[in-house]
């Protein structure tokens, strides 16, 4: 069969196509390089962070510190809110890259709003966790490690998500650079009969413990209480106010 690429007219112009490009095929551009590891790391705002989440019979309690740092060395901001409402019965607390976290929150909130507009109801928390994990696995969110907390007809839920797209449910969890210190407190203090007020105290202890040893965590605490009707986020510059 005759191949037009082998004809004399194409042969005369083959050099300007680089010798390999077929002019009858679509030209595909290069994909952006999402690898930002290395030299740029020192200039990326990171939350550093300790974030925790606990379930109770009445709802979910989440807590997060308020410090952001540059490259984990310099405190770049002392008043960062690392938790945001996604829908009126769910909130997301973030650790990792600040830019990636902000973009991820906007994307997940948009998906939740679309679901509510189409279905006339809130997305279930497990479905929201699945949506979040799918976005993390396929999206351009640089180094984001969130905790999703929410309350629906099945009760309170806490999910740990990670950049690979996993979604793990538990009664309590922690993320961020202060996670090892916070988990020790949660392991010791958590019980299934905690009230919301008790859970606030346990979450605050976990953040306080991490802030004592983790240089990327500190400068206050945000306490988030989630019920089936509302998300309440309150900041405290003095963590002793909630201990």
CORNORZI-V675101 format. One record per residue. SS is DSSP state (2 for helix, 1 for strand, 0 for the rest). D_FIRST is the distance of its C-alpha to the first C-alpha in Angstrom with 1 decimal. Layout:
BEGIN
SS_D_FIRST ; SS_D_FIRST
END
This chain:
BEGIN
0_0.0 ; 0_3.8 ; 0_6.4 ; 2_9.7 ; 2_11.7 ; 2_11.0 ; 0_12.2 ; 2_15.8 ; 2_17.4 ; 2_16.5 ; 2_17.4 ; 2_20.7 ; 2_21.5 ; 2_20.2 ; 2_23.8 ; 2_25.2 ; 2_22.9 ; 0_24.4 ; 0_21.4 ; 0_20.1 ; 0_20.2 ; 0_17.2 ; 0_18.6 ; 0_16.7 ; 0_18.4 ; 0_22.2 ; 0_24.5 ; 0_26.9 ; 0_30.4 ; 0_32.5 ; 0_34.9 ; 0_38.6 ; 0_40.4 ; 0_43.0 ; 0_44.7 ; 0_48.1 ; 0_49.9 ; 0_51.6 ; 2_53.3 ; 2_53.1 ; 2_54.9 ; 2_58.3 ; 2_57.7 ; 0_56.5 ; 1_59.2 ; 1_59.6 ; 0_62.0 ; 0_62.9 ; 0_64.7 ; 1_66.4 ; 1_65.6 ; 1_66.9 ; 1_66.8 ; 1_69.1 ; 1_69.4 ; 0_72.7 ; 0_73.8 ; 0_74.3 ; 0_71.0 ; 1_69.2 ; 1_70.6 ; 1_68.4 ; 1_69.7 ; 1_68.2 ; 1_69.6 ; 0_69.3 ; 0_68.1 ; 1_64.9 ; 1_64.3 ; 1_62.1 ; 0_60.5 ; 0_63.2 ; 0_65.8 ; 1_67.1 ; 1_68.2 ; 1_66.4 ; 1_67.8 ; 0_70.8 ; 0_70.3 ; 0_66.8 ; 0_66.4 ; 0_63.9 ; 1_64.0 ; 1_62.7 ; 1_62.9 ; 1_59.6 ; 1_61.1 ; 0_64.7 ; 0_64.8 ; 1_62.6 ; 1_62.5 ; 1_60.4 ; 1_61.9 ; 1_59.8 ; 1_59.7 ; 1_57.3 ; 1_55.8 ; 2_57.6 ; 2_54.6 ; 2_52.4 ; 2_55.3 ; 2_55.9 ; 2_52.2 ; 2_52.1 ; 2_55.3 ; 2_53.9 ; 2_50.7 ; 2_52.5 ; 2_55.2 ; 2_52.6 ; 2_51.0 ; 2_54.5 ; 2_55.4 ; 2_52.3 ; 2_53.0 ; 2_56.6 ; 2_55.7 ; 2_53.3 ; 2_55.5 ; 0_58.9 ; 0_59.8 ; 0_59.5 ; 0_56.8 ; 0_58.3 ; 2_58.9 ; 2_56.6 ; 2_53.8 ; 2_54.6 ; 2_54.4 ; 2_51.0 ; 2_49.7 ; 2_51.2 ; 2_49.6 ; 2_46.2 ; 2_46.6 ; 2_47.7 ; 2_44.8 ; 2_42.1 ; 0_44.0 ; 0_44.8 ; 0_48.4 ; 0_49.5 ; 0_51.9 ; 1_53.6 ; 1_55.7 ; 1_57.5 ; 1_60.0 ; 1_59.7 ; 1_63.0 ; 1_63.7 ; 1_65.7 ; 1_64.5 ; 0_65.8 ; 0_65.3 ; 1_67.4 ; 1_66.9 ; 1_63.8 ; 1_62.9 ; 1_59.3 ; 1_58.2 ; 1_54.7 ; 0_52.8 ; 0_49.7 ; 0_47.6 ; 0_48.1 ; 0_50.9 ; 1_53.6 ; 1_56.8 ; 1_59.9 ; 1_63.4 ; 0_67.0 ; 1_67.1 ; 1_64.9 ; 1_64.7 ; 1_62.1 ; 1_62.1 ; 0_63.6 ; 0_67.0 ; 2_65.6 ; 2_67.4 ; 2_70.8 ; 2_70.3 ; 2_69.1 ; 2_72.3 ; 2_74.4 ; 2_72.4 ; 2_72.6 ; 2_76.3 ; 2_77.1 ; 0_74.7 ; 0_76.0 ; 0_74.8 ; 0_78.0 ; 0_77.7 ; 0_78.6 ; 2_76.7 ; 2_79.5 ; 2_79.5 ; 2_75.7 ; 2_76.2 ; 2_78.7 ; 2_76.4 ; 2_73.4 ; 2_75.6 ; 2_76.9 ; 2_73.3 ; 2_72.5 ; 2_75.8 ; 2_75.3 ; 2_71.9 ; 2_73.2 ; 2_75.9 ; 2_73.4 ; 0_70.0 ; 0_70.1 ; 0_67.1 ; 0_69.1 ; 0_72.2 ; 0_73.8 ; 0_74.6 ; 1_73.0 ; 1_71.4 ; 1_72.4 ; 1_70.2 ; 1_71.5 ; 1_69.1 ; 0_70.2 ; 0_68.5 ; 0_69.9 ; 0_69.6 ; 1_68.6 ; 1_71.4 ; 1_70.8 ; 1_73.9 ; 1_74.0 ; 1_76.9 ; 0_77.4 ; 0_80.1 ; 2_78.7 ; 2_82.4 ; 2_82.5 ; 0_80.5 ; 0_81.5
END
